[in-house]
Amino acid sequence: MGKTSKDKRDIYYRMAKEEGWRARSAFKLIHLDENFNIFEGVTRAVDLCAAPGSWSQVLSKKLYESRDKDKDDVKIIAVDLQAMAPLPGVTQLQGDITKLSTAQAIIEHFGNDQRAQLVICDGAPDVTGLHDIDEYIQSQLLLAALNITTHV
């Protein structure tokens, strides 16, 4: 119950709800793009550990709205263990980023001659409360994200 009242006081939580983002984490990606222009020229992107989908929402908005034409060239894949509600312009792949079959499915979506130009990941495992175990699981998730990034 305390988390809910704290969330309501959080400015980014409120802004996300007002602007229609699925989570406040959308603002992290928006700020990264404002500072580093990471979406410039990108037409093929992958969002790893995508649920609930706020980063995929940002990708969809930025990559499609930045093009007056050639919108058919844009391909966005959202990958997560959990299913998500559909997003316009985003292909969802329910899979495990530690599995080779997931990387193969991403490669097939882009076509064997094309690769992702941008891979993003805001994944975090469920915490156990045991710091050493949580740290290990997080590091394994990061390694899996890095590994799949080098292949897609």
Buried (B, 14 or more C-beta within 10 A) or exposed (E): EEEEEEBEEEEBBEEBBEEEBBBBBBBBBBEBBEEEEBBEEBBBBBBBBBBBBBBBBBBBBBBBEBEEEEEEEBBBBBBBEEEBEEBEBBBBBBBEBBEEEBBEBBBEBBEEEEBBBBBBBBBEEEEEEEEEEBEEBBEEBEEBBEEBBEBB
